[in-house]
């Protein structure tokens, strides 16, 4: 077995939701089925506005008598406040766990090294916290959601360390969005959240569900977030992408010669059909299609 590499991104926080109503409370709020987490499988989910626009995304992870929430550190307190505003009379507590963080194991043998199976969302106790196969896409590796002492103990496993840029390069090569960095106030179906296992269509109502379902059943998505190869300097997030002098979309995150762009479907089709060029500032963009993204129609 080839040893995986260890990445400490440093930009994640962990919330704990406990109490007898923790599952029913979350079930009416988030895009995925919390019952699966209660049955032992980690899930990825999003919290939306009533208009179906993105607010937060996170992994929901079973941990004994509570659920852990792995989310971006910059938005953790805002997420806690939003969830608390919805709690009303639910018997549930919500707190940000001091000192807890997330480490990443990358490589084809990462799941085995953490004692896990290969299925997305597979999880098990690890160093006082939980290890889980990324519930969106197993190719993203294993997430180690750990208390301070668990993070400190990682060195004894002997996994070679790599900088956060190693995960960023992997994520961009796979075409996977990174929460608020790539979503802003975007729509889940334009950003691959269905294919990335973050939406359950049978679970019933949640905040923003009506708009999300309407987009699916009426085929209203007009854009897609796709990976792009960058020829030139990486454009800044938010830069306008053009095709033939007309606006075609907007740049999202980028590093080196890889990035993500939210593009109109007709622009993507023109590139595939005619070899048309996309421009973003001084750079040329070549769109691709993630292997996990279902064909249109």
C-alpha positions in Angstrom: 0.0 0.0 0.0 1.3 3.4 -1.0 1.2 5.9 2.0 -1.3 8.7 1.5 -0.3 12.3 2.0 -1.6 14.4 4.9 -2.9 17.9 4.4 -3.9 20.3 7.1 -6.0 22.9 5.3 -6.5 25.1 8.4 -9.7 26.7 7.1 -12.3 24.3 8.5 -14.4 24.4 11.7 -16.6 21.8 13.4 -20.0 22.3 14.9 -21.8 19.8 17.2 -25.6 19.3 17.1 -26.9 17.3 20.0 -30.2 16.5 21.7 -33.1 14.2 21.0 -34.5 16.4 18.2 -31.2 16.9 16.3 -32.2 14.9 13.3 -35.7 16.1 12.9 -34.5 19.7 13.4 -31.9 19.4 10.6 -34.1 17.4 8.3 -36.4 20.3 7.7 -33.5 22.7 6.9 -30.9 21.0 4.7 -30.8 19.6 1.2 -29.9 16.0 2.0 -31.5 13.2 4.1 -30.3 13.4 7.7 -31.7 10.0 8.4 -28.7 8.5 6.5 -26.4 10.2 9.0 -28.4 8.9 11.9 -27.9 5.4 10.4 -24.1 5.8 10.3 -23.2 7.3 6.9 -21.8 10.8 6.6 -23.6 13.0 4.1 -22.9 16.3 2.3 -25.7 19.0 2.4 -26.4 22.6 1.9 -28.4 25.2 3.7 -30.3 27.6 1.3 -32.4 30.7 1.3 -36.1 30.3 0.8 -35.4 31.3 -2.9 -33.1 28.3 -3.3 -29.8 30.3 -3.2 -26.7 29.0 -1.5 -25.8 30.0 2.1 -23.6 27.2 3.5 -22.5 23.7 2.7 -21.1 21.1 5.0 -20.6 17.4 5.9 -23.0 16.0 8.5 -21.2 13.2 10.4 -22.6 10.7 13.0 -20.7 10.8 16.3 -22.5 8.9 19.0 -25.3 10.9 20.5 -24.5 14.0 18.4 -23.9 15.0 14.8 -20.7 16.8 13.8 -20.8 19.4 11.0 -17.6 20.0 9.0 -17.8 23.5 7.5 -15.7 26.4 6.4 -14.2 28.3 9.4 -15.0 31.7 8.0 -18.8 31.0 8.0 -19.0 28.7 11.0 -20.4 31.3 13.4 -22.8 32.6 10.9 -24.0 29.0 10.3 -24.4 28.4 14.0 -26.5 31.6 14.3 -28.7 30.6 11.3 -29.3 27.2 12.6 -30.1 28.6 16.1 -32.7 30.9 14.6 -34.6 27.9 13.2 -34.4 25.9 16.4 -37.5 27.4 18.1 -38.7 24.7 20.5 -36.6 21.8 19.1 -34.7 20.0 21.8 -31.3 20.5 20.2 -28.1 22.3 21.1 -25.7 23.8 18.5 -22.1 24.8 19.3 -18.8 25.4 17.5 -16.3 23.0 19.1 -13.2 24.9 20.2 -10.0 23.7 18.8 -11.5 21.0 16.5 -10.4 20.9 12.9 -10.2 18.8 9.8 -7.2 17.0 8.2 -7.2 15.4 4.8 -5.7 12.1 3.6 -5.2 12.1 -0.2 -4.2 9.2 -2.4 -5.7 6.0 -3.7 -4.9 4.2 -0.4 -6.2 6.9 1.9 -9.4 5.0 2.9 -7.5 1.8 3.7 -5.0 3.7 5.7 -7.7 5.2 7.9 -9.4 1.8 8.3 -12.4 2.6 6.0 -14.2 1.0 3.1 -14.3 2.8 -0.2 -17.9 3.9 -0.2 -18.7 7.7 -0.1 -19.6 8.7 3.4 -18.1 5.6 5.1 -17.0 6.6 8.5 -15.4 5.3 11.7 -14.0 6.6 15.0 -10.5 7.9 14.7 -8.2 9.6 17.3 -11.1 10.9 19.4 -13.0 12.1 16.3 -14.3 10.6 13.1 -12.6 9.6 9.8 -14.8 9.6 6.7 -14.6 9.0 3.0 -15.6 12.3 1.4 -19.4 11.9 0.9 -19.3 13.9 -2.3 -16.7 12.0 -4.3 -14.3 9.3 -2.9 -11.5 10.7 -5.2 -11.4 13.7 -2.9 -9.9 11.5 -0.2 -10.6 11.0 3.5 -11.6 13.7 6.0 -10.4 13.4 9.6 -12.6 15.5 11.8 -10.7 15.7 15.1 -10.4 17.4 18.5 -7.2 19.2 19.3 -5.5 16.2 20.8 -6.4 14.1 17.7 -4.9 16.7 15.4 -1.7 16.7 17.6 -1.5 12.9 17.3 -1.5 12.7 13.5 2.3 12.9 13.4 2.6 9.5 14.9 1.0 7.9 11.8 4.0 8.8 9.7 2.0 10.1 6.8 4.1 12.6 4.7 2.7 16.1 4.9 1.8 18.3 1.9 0.6 21.9 1.8 -3.0 22.8 1.2 -2.2 23.5 -2.4 -2.1 19.7 -3.0 -5.8 19.4 -2.1 -6.6 22.6 -4.1 -5.0 21.1 -7.2 -6.9 17.8 -6.7 -10.2 19.6 -6.2 -9.8 21.8 -9.2 -8.7 18.9 -11.4 -11.9 17.0 -10.4 -14.1 20.1 -11.0 -15.5 20.2 -7.4 -16.7 23.5 -6.0 -15.5 24.7 -2.6 -18.5 26.1 -0.8 -18.9 29.8 -0.7 -15.7 30.4 -2.6 -17.2 29.0 -5.8 -20.9 29.2 -5.0 -21.5 32.8 -3.8 -25.4 32.8 -3.8 -25.6 30.3 -6.6 -28.0 27.5 -7.3 -27.3 23.9 -6.4 -28.2 22.4 -9.8 -25.9 24.8 -11.7 -23.0 23.7 -9.5 -23.2 19.9 -9.5 -24.6 19.4 -6.1 -27.0 16.7 -7.3 -24.3 14.6 -8.9 -22.1 15.2 -5.8 -24.7 13.5 -3.6 -25.7 16.6 -1.7 -29.4 16.5 -2.6 -32.1 14.0 -1.7 -35.2 14.2 -3.9 -37.4 12.0 -1.7 -36.8 13.4 1.7 -39.6 16.0 1.7 -39.5 19.7 2.4 -36.5 21.8 3.4 -35.7 25.5 3.1 -35.3 26.3 -0.7 -36.6 22.9 -1.7 -39.5 24.2 -3.9 -37.2 26.3 -6.1 -34.6 23.5 -6.4 -37.2 20.9 -7.3 -38.8 23.2 -9.9 -35.4 23.7 -11.6 -34.9 20.0 -11.8 -38.3 19.0 -13.1 -38.7 21.9 -15.6 -35.1 21.8 -16.7 -34.4 25.4 -15.8 -30.7 25.3 -15.2 -29.0 27.5 -17.8 -25.4 27.4 -16.5 -22.9 24.8 -15.3 -19.8 25.0 -13.1 -17.1 23.2 -15.0 -13.3 22.7 -14.7 -11.3 24.8 -17.2 -7.7 24.6 -18.3 -6.1 28.1 -18.1 -3.7 29.3 -20.8 -2.1 32.4 -19.3 -2.3 33.9 -15.8 -5.1 32.6 -13.6 -8.0 35.2 -13.7 -9.4 36.5 -10.5 -12.6 35.0 -9.1 -15.6 36.9 -10.5 -13.8 37.9 -13.8 -16.2 37.8 -16.8 -15.7 35.0 -19.3 -16.5 35.8 -22.9 -17.0 33.9 -26.2 -16.8 35.8 -29.5 -17.0 39.1 -27.5 -20.2 38.1 -25.7 -20.5 37.3 -22.0 -20.4 33.6 -21.4 -20.1 33.3 -17.7 -17.9 34.0 -14.7 -14.6 32.7 -13.3 -14.6 31.0 -9.9 -11.5 29.7 -8.0 -8.2 29.0 -9.8 -4.7 27.8 -9.1 -1.9 27.4 -11.7 -3.4 26.2 -15.0 -6.6 24.8 -13.5 -9.8 26.5 -12.4 -13.5 26.5 -12.3 -15.9 28.7 -14.3 -19.7 29.0 -14.2 -20.6 29.0 -17.9 -23.7 29.3 -20.0 -24.7 25.9 -21.4 -24.7 27.2 -25.0 -21.1 28.5 -24.5 -20.0 25.1 -23.3 -21.7 23.5 -26.3 -20.1 25.9 -28.7 -16.6 25.0 -27.4 -17.3 21.3 -27.8 -19.0 21.6 -31.2 -16.9 24.3 -32.9 -13.8 24.6 -30.9 -14.7 28.1 -30.0 -12.4 29.9 -27.6 -13.3 31.3 -24.2 -11.5 34.4 -23.0 -11.1 35.8 -19.5 -8.9 38.9 -19.3 -5.6 38.0 -21.0 -6.2 34.2 -20.4 -7.7 31.6 -22.7 -9.9 29.0 -21.1 -10.6 25.4 -22.3 -13.6 23.9 -20.6 -13.7 20.2 -19.6 -16.4 17.9 -18.2 -16.0 16.1 -14.9 -16.3 12.4 -15.1 -18.9 12.5 -12.3 -21.2 15.0 -14.1 -24.2 13.3 -15.7 -24.9 14.0 -19.5 -27.4 16.7 -20.2 -30.9 15.5 -20.9 
